Amino acid sequence: GATYEIIMEDLISLVKNDLKNNDKTAAVAKIQKYIEKQDNIPLNIAITGETGAGKSTFINAIRGLSESDEGAAPTGFVETTTEVTAYQHSNYPNVTFWDLPGIGTTKFPADEYLKHVGFEKFDFFIIISDTRFRENDVKLAQEIQRMKKKFYFVRPKIDNDIRTAKNKKNFSTEGTLTTIRNYCTNSLKKLGVQSPQVFLVSSFDLQLYDFPDLIEALKNDLPELKRDALLFAMPNINLEIINKKKEALQSKIKYYATLSAAVAGVPVPGLSATIDVSLIVKVVRDYVAAFGLDESSLMRFATNTGVPYTDLGDVIKSKLAAANITKELILELFCTFADIAALMAAEEASRWISIFGIVPAMCLSFTATYKVLNYFLDALAEDAVSVFEMFLKRVSAVQD
């Protein structure tokens, strides 16, 4: 499939061609279309399982919502419908979690069931069972595999099993997890599933047990563009997720800087700066959303953890978190970077040094965009870590 590198190379080629023909409007439109396209890469995740298995709670948890949040999937209700229900991610509407009726609640055999729910649109399936995986689950998995789609077995509510097992002699969390995992795996093998992967999770404590391993498995099986869509939509359940988000975002900076340099190669005063600022605004908004540092996400975090929203201001240092990212704010922050301001001024000045000033202008534009995006990314990643550490302190205080 397409990669960021291929897409960006094609875009730069098209933009250069438009600018050579002095068609600035077309160039800007292509850049804007590219940026919008990155926001709309669809990722469709199907969640299926028997009634009461914990599908809705899992869907809410993976979207970073509690059952009381707006847009949360209803929990605790008897499943009486055979309709498919879509739940979009609040920050990434292109990422959709589909609550499918359990195959045992329909009259369809596995092959007809998949056609009934529209299996073509799903990137992969998560099959959920809160006790043991049944024959219907296995038939569904085998049919999904026959249709060359990926599926994963998830056993939620593992926290309930851990609490129950604590009453037994010689209890250990790891031993209990191993016993349950082996039981599930062996049961699936007996039902005909070869080398099944089973993930034990708690929808109330995603940072525990196998949820990080599940996300890693999903990422490894997705093409690059969809992989990043999944990663950015995931809640910050541990420092590793935050670091992976940062690495993924950082890997794209060179492409944005190259695009900035391509625009700077056109001898039109002010053009590069105008496009650069618009580009940086959009990219920084992506950073804020990916780290869950927009105002609505931070307010949900405060509500769900019991941390007063005002206390977040004690750990968030950048002016970008919970802010309305505008051109005015970016330009205001530019003024605090003496080296960036100097680079931009030098870039504009170099345009007036006949045709030989174009190459220096391109180099300066690349460097300025590269530096400022790295600075903003570092600042927001640090804020995300600080918020996560506050969450850990809150959990520790409650447990004590």
C-alpha positions as CSV (number, residue, x, y, z in Angstrom):
1,G,0.0,0.0,0.0
2,A,0.9,3.7,-0.1
3,T,3.4,5.1,2.4
4,Y,4.0,8.6,3.7
5,E,7.2,8.7,1.7
6,I,5.5,7.8,-1.6
7,I,2.6,10.2,-1.0
8,M,4.8,13.1,0.0
9,E,7.2,12.6,-2.9
10,D,4.2,12.7,-5.3
11,L,2.8,15.8,-3.6
12,I,6.1,17.6,-3.7
13,S,6.4,16.8,-7.4
14,L,2.9,18.2,-8.1
15,V,3.5,21.3,-6.0
16,K,6.8,22.1,-7.7
17,N,5.1,21.8,-11.1
18,D,2.3,24.2,-10.1
19,L,4.7,26.7,-8.7
20,K,6.9,26.5,-11.8
21,N,3.8,27.5,-13.7
22,N,3.2,30.3,-11.2
23,D,-0.1,28.6,-10.2
24,K,0.1,29.3,-6.4
25,T,-3.6,28.7,-5.9
26,A,-3.3,25.1,-7.2
27,A,-0.2,24.4,-5.1
28,V,-1.8,25.6,-1.9
29,A,-5.0,23.6,-2.7
30,K,-2.9,20.4,-3.2
31,I,-1.2,20.9,0.1
32,Q,-4.5,21.5,1.9
33,K,-6.0,18.4,0.2
34,Y,-3.1,16.3,1.3
35,I,-3.3,17.4,4.9
36,E,-7.1,16.7,4.9
37,K,-6.5,13.3,3.4
38,Q,-4.2,12.3,6.2
39,D,-7.1,13.0,8.6
40,N,-9.5,10.8,6.7
41,I,-7.6,7.5,6.4
42,P,-10.3,5.1,7.4
43,L,-9.8,2.4,10.0
44,N,-12.7,0.1,10.8
45,I,-12.4,-2.2,13.8
46,A,-15.1,-4.8,14.3
47,I,-15.9,-6.0,17.9
48,T,-18.0,-9.1,18.2
49,G,-18.9,-11.5,21.0
50,E,-21.8,-13.0,22.9
51,T,-24.3,-10.9,24.9
52,G,-22.7,-9.7,28.2
53,A,-19.2,-10.5,27.1
54,G,-18.1,-6.9,27.7
55,K,-18.0,-5.5,24.2
56,S,-19.5,-2.1,25.0
57,T,-17.2,-1.6,28.0
58,F,-14.2,-2.5,25.8
59,I,-15.2,-0.2,23.0
60,N,-15.5,2.7,25.5
61,A,-12.2,1.9,27.1
62,I,-10.2,1.7,23.8
63,R,-11.7,5.1,22.9
64,G,-10.6,6.6,26.2
65,L,-14.2,7.0,27.5
66,S,-16.1,6.1,30.6
67,E,-19.7,4.9,30.3
68,S,-20.9,8.3,31.4
69,D,-19.1,10.3,28.7
70,E,-21.0,11.7,25.8
71,G,-20.9,9.3,22.8
72,A,-20.1,6.3,25.0
73,A,-21.5,2.9,24.0
74,P,-24.4,1.9,26.4
75,T,-23.4,-0.8,28.9
76,G,-25.4,-3.2,31.0
77,F,-28.3,-3.6,28.5
78,V,-29.7,-6.8,27.2
79,E,-28.8,-7.3,23.6
80,T,-32.0,-7.5,21.6
81,T,-30.9,-6.2,18.2
82,T,-29.1,-7.7,15.3
83,E,-28.1,-4.3,14.0
84,V,-24.4,-3.2,13.6
85,T,-23.6,0.0,15.7
86,A,-20.8,2.4,14.8
87,Y,-18.8,4.4,17.4
88,Q,-16.4,6.9,16.2
89,H,-13.3,8.1,18.1
90,S,-13.8,11.6,19.5
91,N,-10.6,13.0,18.1
92,Y,-10.3,10.7,15.1
93,P,-13.7,10.3,13.4
94,N,-11.9,8.3,10.7
95,V,-11.3,5.6,13.3
96,T,-14.6,3.7,13.9
97,F,-15.3,0.8,16.3
98,W,-18.2,-1.3,15.2
99,D,-20.2,-3.2,17.8
100,L,-21.5,-6.3,16.1
101,P,-24.2,-8.6,17.4
102,G,-22.8,-11.8,18.8
103,I,-23.1,-14.6,16.2
104,G,-25.1,-16.6,18.8
105,T,-27.8,-13.9,18.9
106,T,-28.5,-14.2,15.2
107,K,-29.9,-17.0,13.1
108,F,-27.0,-16.7,10.6
109,P,-24.3,-19.3,10.2
110,A,-20.7,-17.8,10.2
111,D,-20.4,-17.2,6.4
112,E,-23.8,-15.5,6.2
113,Y,-23.2,-13.6,9.4
114,L,-20.1,-11.9,7.9
115,K,-22.1,-10.9,4.8
116,H,-24.9,-9.7,7.0
117,V,-22.6,-7.3,9.0
118,G,-20.7,-6.2,5.9
119,F,-17.3,-7.8,6.6
120,E,-15.7,-6.1,3.6
121,K,-15.4,-2.7,5.3
122,F,-13.6,-4.0,8.5
123,D,-9.8,-3.9,8.7
124,F,-9.8,-6.6,11.4
125,F,-12.1,-8.4,14.0
126,I,-11.8,-8.6,17.8
127,I,-13.7,-11.6,19.1
128,I,-14.5,-11.1,22.8
129,S,-15.5,-13.7,25.4
130,D,-15.6,-13.1,29.2
131,T,-15.5,-16.8,30.2
132,R,-14.5,-19.2,27.5
133,F,-14.5,-19.1,23.7
134,R,-17.3,-21.1,22.2
135,E,-17.9,-23.1,19.0
136,N,-19.6,-20.1,17.4
137,D,-16.6,-17.9,18.1
138,V,-14.3,-20.4,16.4
139,K,-16.6,-20.8,13.4
140,L,-16.6,-17.1,13.0
141,A,-12.8,-16.9,13.3
142,Q,-12.3,-19.6,10.7
143,E,-14.7,-17.9,8.3
144,I,-12.9,-14.5,8.9
145,Q,-9.6,-16.3,8.1
146,R,-11.0,-17.9,5.0
147,M,-11.9,-14.4,3.8
148,K,-8.3,-13.3,4.4
149,K,-9.1,-10.9,7.3
150,K,-7.3,-10.7,10.6
151,F,-8.9,-11.6,13.9
152,Y,-7.9,-11.5,17.6
153,F,-9.3,-13.3,20.6
154,V,-9.7,-11.0,23.7
155,R,-10.7,-12.1,27.1
156,P,-11.8,-9.0,29.1
157,K,-12.9,-8.7,32.8
158,I,-9.6,-10.4,33.7
159,D,-9.5,-8.1,36.8
160,N,-12.5,-10.1,38.1
161,D,-10.6,-13.4,37.8
162,I,-7.6,-11.9,39.6
163,R,-9.8,-10.7,42.5
164,T,-11.4,-14.2,42.8
165,A,-8.0,-16.0,42.6
166,K,-6.6,-13.9,45.4
167,N,-8.6,-16.0,47.9
168,K,-6.6,-19.1,46.9
169,K,-3.5,-20.4,48.5
170,N,-0.1,-19.6,46.8
171,F,-1.8,-16.9,44.7
172,S,0.3,-15.0,42.1
173,T,-1.0,-12.7,39.5
174,E,1.4,-14.0,36.8
175,G,0.5,-17.6,37.6
176,T,-3.2,-16.9,37.4
177,L,-2.8,-15.1,34.0
178,T,-0.7,-18.1,32.7
179,T,-3.4,-20.5,33.8
180,I,-6.2,-18.6,32.2
181,R,-4.2,-17.9,29.0
182,N,-3.3,-21.6,28.6
183,Y,-6.9,-22.6,29.3
184,C,-8.2,-20.3,26.5
185,T,-5.5,-21.3,24.1
186,N,-6.0,-25.0,24.6
187,S,-9.8,-24.7,24.3
188,L,-9.4,-22.9,21.0
189,K,-6.9,-25.5,19.7
190,K,-9.4,-28.3,20.6
191,L,-12.0,-26.5,18.6
192,G,-9.7,-26.3,15.5
193,V,-7.9,-22.9,15.8
194,Q,-4.3,-23.2,14.9
195,S,-1.8,-21.2,17.0
196,P,-4.4,-18.9,18.5
197,Q,-3.4,-15.6,20.1
198,V,-5.4,-14.7,23.2
199,F,-5.1,-11.4,25.0
200,L,-6.2,-11.0,28.6
201,V,-7.3,-7.5,29.3
202,S,-9.2,-5.3,31.9
203,S,-11.3,-2.6,30.3
204,F,-11.0,-0.6,33.5
205,D,-7.2,-0.8,33.7
206,L,-5.9,-0.9,30.1
207,Q,-2.3,-0.3,31.2
208,L,-2.3,-3.7,32.9
209,Y,-2.1,-7.3,31.5
210,D,-2.1,-7.9,27.7
211,F,-3.7,-4.7,26.3
212,P,-0.3,-3.2,25.2
213,D,0.5,-6.5,23.5
214,L,-2.8,-6.4,21.7
215,I,-2.2,-2.9,20.3
216,E,1.3,-4.0,19.2
217,A,-0.2,-7.0,17.4
218,L,-2.8,-4.9,15.7
219,K,-0.1,-2.3,14.6
220,N,2.1,-5.0,13.2
221,D,-0.7,-6.4,11.0
222,L,-1.7,-3.0,9.5
223,P,-0.2,-1.0,6.6
224,E,1.7,2.1,7.6
225,L,-1.1,4.7,7.2
226,K,-3.7,2.7,9.1
227,R,-1.1,1.7,11.7
228,D,-0.5,5.3,12.6
229,A,-4.3,6.0,12.7
230,L,-4.7,3.2,15.2
231,L,-1.7,4.4,17.3
232,F,-2.8,8.0,17.5
233,A,-6.4,7.0,18.5
234,M,-5.2,4.9,21.4
235,P,-5.3,6.3,25.0
236,N,-2.0,7.0,26.7
237,I,-2.0,3.8,28.8
238,N,1.8,3.8,29.3
239,L,5.0,5.7,28.5
240,E,5.8,3.3,25.7
241,I,2.6,4.3,23.8
242,I,3.5,8.0,24.3
243,N,7.0,7.4,23.0
244,K,5.7,5.5,20.0
245,K,3.3,8.3,19.1
246,K,6.2,10.7,19.3
247,E,8.4,8.5,17.1
248,A,5.6,8.2,14.5
249,L,5.0,11.9,14.5
250,Q,8.7,12.7,14.4
251,S,9.3,10.5,11.4
252,K,7.0,12.7,9.3
253,I,8.7,16.0,10.1
254,K,11.4,15.6,7.4
255,Y,8.6,15.3,4.8
256,Y,6.9,18.5,6.0
257,A,10.3,20.3,6.0
258,T,11.0,19.0,2.5
259,L,7.6,20.4,1.4
260,S,8.4,23.7,3.0
261,A,11.7,23.8,1.1
262,A,10.0,23.0,-2.2
263,V,7.7,26.0,-1.7
264,A,10.6,28.2,-0.7
265,G,12.1,27.4,-4.2
266,V,9.6,29.8,-5.8
267,P,10.8,33.4,-5.9
268,V,7.6,34.9,-4.5
269,P,8.2,37.0,-1.3
270,G,6.0,35.9,1.6
271,L,4.7,32.7,-0.2
272,S,6.8,30.3,1.8
273,A,6.1,31.9,5.2
274,T,2.3,31.9,4.5
275,I,2.3,28.2,3.6
276,D,4.7,27.2,6.3
277,V,2.6,28.8,9.1
278,S,-0.6,27.1,7.7
279,L,1.2,23.8,7.5
280,I,2.6,24.1,11.1
281,V,-0.8,25.0,12.5
282,K,-2.3,21.8,11.1
283,V,0.6,19.6,12.2
284,V,0.6,21.0,15.7
285,R,-3.2,20.4,16.0
286,D,-2.4,16.8,15.1
287,Y,0.2,16.6,17.8
288,V,-2.2,17.9,20.4
289,A,-4.9,15.4,19.4
290,A,-2.6,12.5,19.2
291,F,-1.3,13.1,22.8
292,G,-4.9,13.7,24.1
293,L,-3.9,17.3,25.1
294,D,-6.9,19.1,23.6
295,E,-9.3,20.7,26.1
296,S,-12.1,18.1,25.8
297,S,-9.7,15.1,26.3
298,L,-8.1,16.8,29.3
299,M,-11.5,17.5,30.8
300,R,-12.5,13.8,30.4
301,F,-9.2,12.8,31.9
302,A,-9.9,15.1,34.9
303,T,-13.4,13.7,35.3
304,N,-12.5,10.1,35.0
305,T,-9.5,10.2,37.3
306,G,-10.7,12.6,39.9
307,V,-7.8,15.0,39.3
308,P,-9.1,18.6,39.4
309,Y,-8.8,20.1,35.9
310,T,-7.1,23.2,37.3
311,D,-4.4,21.0,38.7
312,L,-3.3,20.0,35.2
313,G,-2.0,23.5,34.8
314,D,0.7,22.6,37.4
315,V,2.2,19.9,35.1
316,I,1.5,21.2,31.6
317,K,4.2,23.6,30.6
318,S,3.6,24.3,26.9
319,K,1.2,27.0,25.7
320,L,-0.1,24.5,23.1
321,A,-2.0,22.0,25.3
322,A,-5.7,22.8,25.7
323,A,-5.2,25.8,23.5
324,N,-6.9,26.9,20.3
325,I,-4.1,26.4,17.8
326,T,-4.2,29.3,15.4
327,K,-1.8,31.1,13.1
328,E,-1.7,34.0,15.6
329,L,-0.6,31.6,18.4
330,I,2.0,30.0,16.2
331,L,3.4,33.4,15.1
332,E,3.4,34.5,18.7
333,L,5.5,31.5,19.7
334,F,7.8,32.0,16.8
335,C,8.8,35.3,18.3
336,T,10.1,33.5,21.4
337,F,12.5,31.4,19.2
338,A,15.3,33.8,18.2
339,D,17.0,31.3,16.0
340,I,13.8,30.4,14.1
341,A,12.9,34.1,13.6
342,A,16.4,34.6,12.2
343,L,16.2,31.7,9.8
344,M,12.8,32.9,8.5
345,A,14.2,36.5,8.0
346,A,17.3,35.1,6.3
347,E,15.1,33.0,4.0
348,E,13.1,36.0,2.9
349,A,16.2,38.1,2.4
350,S,17.9,35.4,0.3
351,R,15.0,35.6,-2.2
352,W,16.2,39.0,-3.4
353,I,19.7,37.8,-4.2
354,S,18.9,36.9,-7.8
355,I,18.3,33.3,-8.8
356,F,21.3,32.2,-6.7
357,G,19.4,33.0,-3.5
358,I,16.8,30.3,-4.2
359,V,18.9,27.3,-2.9
360,P,19.8,29.1,0.3
361,A,16.2,30.0,0.8
362,M,15.2,26.4,0.4
363,C,17.8,25.2,2.9
364,L,16.8,27.8,5.4
365,S,13.1,27.0,5.0
366,F,13.7,23.3,5.5
367,T,15.8,24.0,8.7
368,A,13.2,26.4,10.2
369,T,10.3,24.1,9.7
370,Y,12.2,21.1,10.9
371,K,13.4,22.8,14.0
372,V,10.1,24.4,15.0
373,L,8.1,21.2,14.5
374,N,10.6,19.2,16.6
375,Y,10.4,21.8,19.3
376,F,6.6,21.7,19.5
377,L,6.6,17.9,19.3
378,D,9.1,17.7,22.2
379,A,7.1,20.1,24.3
380,L,3.8,18.3,23.8
381,A,5.3,14.9,24.4
382,E,6.7,16.1,27.7
383,D,3.2,17.4,28.6
384,A,1.7,14.0,27.8
385,V,4.3,12.3,30.0
386,S,3.6,14.7,32.9
387,V,-0.2,14.1,32.6
388,F,0.3,10.3,32.5
389,E,2.6,10.5,35.6
390,M,-0.1,12.5,37.4
391,F,-2.5,9.7,36.5
392,L,-0.1,7.1,38.0
393,K,0.2,9.1,41.2
394,R,-3.6,9.3,41.4
395,V,-3.8,5.5,41.0
396,S,-1.1,4.9,43.6
397,A,-2.9,7.2,46.1
398,V,-6.2,5.4,45.6
399,Q,-4.6,2.0,46.1
400,D,-2.9,3.2,49.3
